[in-house]
Amino acid sequence: MSNEEYYREHAQRFFRDTANVDMSALYRPFISELPSGARILDAGCGSGRDVRAFSDMGFVVEAFDASAELVALASQFSGKSVAHKRFQEVDAVETYDGIWCCASLLHISEAELPGVMTRLAIALKPNGVWYLSFKYGRGEREKDGRRFTDMDMAGLQKLIDGVNALGAQTLAENKPLKTTEAGAGENRFALETAHLWQTGDLRVGRGDEIWLNAILRKTLS
């Protein structure tokens, strides 16, 4: 079973399990780095919980998910138009003040993660901030029909280093991502880790499951 098939069959249950989880402790270190009225991309938005929360805080939020079923549920719950899209289709350039990837990149394979994260990094404005989370561990696994890529601190740093190298190569070779205006995206960037921490799962009865959380900042190099 693919991840998309899993969410097609279990979208309603996933929505019920996640839509009302209190995420305020994770929001705080992210939104504290954003300007008022910032433009946020919720990449892999799931139930739409965070789209709704950020919108209620006064941020301008765009969102997408790869599951058509979750797109419909998230759009209804958040009151926003959620796009049906995959990470591999992101082609924005220096568009967002913040990117939010809560428990979403973990469904991307290790082989695809550097390319996907490079796309997202290019979509982030200079000095923009990026929250991401993975289940704590190392390597790929399958559970209940879903594929996961787990990450520990060393693995995440290696991934970030790879994204910085791939981003420099992509921009130097003027590769394939569309630009929104003349010259956009031509600056070489680096992702820096601003904050790295572990938390227990916030869902009821799952606090023993450990998550790796990170706030990254995009700087120009």
C-alpha positions, 0 to 999 in steps of 0.5 A: 500500500502506498501512502496515498492509498493509505490516506485515501482509505483512512482520511476520516480517521486521520482527520479525527485524530489530528484536527483538534490537537493543541499545537501551540507549544510548537507554533510559538518558536516558529511564529516568534520568528515571523513578521506580522502578516507573514506569508506561510506555506503549510506543505503537506497540511493534512487535516488543515489544523495548522492552516486554520490556526495560522490564518486565525493569527492573521498570517496569509496561508497557502497549503497543499497536500498529496491526498485528495481526500485530505485536501477536501477535509482540510479545505472545509475545516480551515475555510481555505482553498487547499491545493492538491499537490505533491512536494515534487511539484513545488516551484515557487521562488523566494515567495514565503516568509515561513514554511511549515512541514509538520509531520509531512516530509517524513513520508518522502524517501531518503533518496528524494528528500534532498531534492524536495527540500531544495525546492522548498528552500528555494521557495523560502524568502531570504531570512525566512524560517522553516519548521519541520519535524520527523519521527525520531530515529534513523532510516526508512521503515513501513508501518500499517501501510505507510512509509516513513523516513525517520531522522535523528540529529546527525541525520538531519544535519547531514541532510541539511548539508546536502540541501545546501550543496544541491541548492548551490549546484542547482542555482549555479547551473540555472536548473529547472525551477521557474522564477517568478521575476527577473533574477529571483532565486539566483542568490546562493543560499544556506540553511542554518539550524536555529533551533533543534529539539525533541518532543513527545507526540501531542496526541492523546495516549502517544506521548512516548513517541518521540519527534525531532523538531527543527527551525531552520533559517535561510541565509544568503551565501 
